[in-house]
Amino acid sequence: MPTTTTSFNHGQWSSRLAFILAASGSAVGLGNIWKFPYMAGENGGGAFVLIYLLCIILLGLPIMMAEVLLGRRGQQSPIRTMQTLAAEAKASRWWVLLGWMGVFTGFLILSYYSVIAGWSLSYVIQSAAGDFVGATQPQIGQLFSDLVASPQRLIIWHSIFMLMTILVVARGVSNGLELAVRYLMPGLVFIILLLIGYAISQGHFWAGMSFLFTPDFSKINTAVVFDAMGQAFFTLSLGMGSIMVYGAYLPKKVSIAKASIAVAGTDTMIALCAGLAIFPIVFANQLEPAQGPGLIFNTLPIAFSHMPGGLFFGTLFFVLLVFAAWTSSISLIEPVVAYMVERFRVTRLFACALCGGFTWLVGLGTVFSFNIWQDYRFAGKTIFDCLDFLTANLMLPLGGFLIAIFVAWVMQDEDVRDEMVMHNAVLYRCWNILLRYFTPLALICIFLRVVGVL
Ligand code: TRP
């Protein structure tokens, strides 16, 4: 019984499972396998993981439920959804800016996301070709430096990845997005389990465990909290409309709370599994956990190059990374594609080509920030660092903050209740209180602390 308030028809997920797969596909990405390990490595392991888990449960999950709820109630792209819902709540028309900000944030994230995903593509080929077999540590470091130093190679891989993304999204919700996640997500889980088995048998598994799960409280400071918060938003795909637009395709009878818990749970499990697959190998080979974005590209091939079955498992690892990135990138471009289709009545292919082309162009900024523009710095940060900081640490939390305010304070309580269909009154109350008071206050405190007021 689709109670849509609109005549637009984007298609729908075929089932609850399809939504969970797609939203988990969006959530599980480079953020889990590339970013989470290197951020944990840079921020002292356990302390970061602890704060990160708290952020997921106390900030991420309530906001995810709110974002899915907005999408399902609005039934359209984030921009139109915000228009419709602001009108329904008799609130200011300016709320539509939340939708626009999301589309803009999505552009920025996808522009660099695609470049890093391109590294992974390149590493699949290099690994399969045996480039890492028997190579020494400096040689492998050199292979990574050579890759990022070459604008041509980066552009080629960035272009291929962008094409892969467009190809899926142009095919639509059921034949594109749903079909892709149906195969890629189980494949991803299978590969990561294999890799953990490998880490247990070949690496220093307990050293990895204790690095990730023994918090050293002296390492907790503002920067760690700020990074953990940004990472929680990034990894759950929150605050820009990906989850909102996926919510718009969610059938009405599905419980938003249960589906969101499944998605956040899957995402967290996969991030922790990625850590458990990576750190034992890092420690077994006396590698450095705190080396930043190059962590998995610089260190893992070294490990794989000297281990039995390394060629196979190394290649598999980078295939995993590509799968994860692919199911995420489609969710970064979907909000704007959905908007163009409903607003201008263009075909999905046209919308994808236009948005993809534009994002590709912006991505060149990231490509060059690793080589010919690496000396262009703003406050010590390269273009890539700036984009990452601006989006993950500022724009996504701001988007999340506004989503919480809109659902908890602006929408009519009966509309929220009606859409949420949560039968357990106590749980509903808990969620509502978290969203109304805790989430906005926590975000404000973290921001004030960062700017040095608190
Ligand atoms: N969550 C994905 C990851 O962990 C990236 C992503 C997809 C994303 N859609 C998003 C991040 C929307 C922020 C907002 O890699």
Boltz pocket constraint, residues with backbone or C-beta under 6 A from the ligand:
constraints:
  - pocket:
      binder: B
      contacts: [[A, 26], [A, 27], [A, 28], [A, 29], [A, 30], [A, 31], [A, 32], [A, 109], [A, 233], [A, 234], [A, 235], [A, 236], [A, 237], [A, 238], [A, 239], [A, 240], [A, 241], [A, 242], [A, 324], [A, 328], [A, 329], [A, 331], [A, 332], [A, 396]]
      max_distance: 6.0
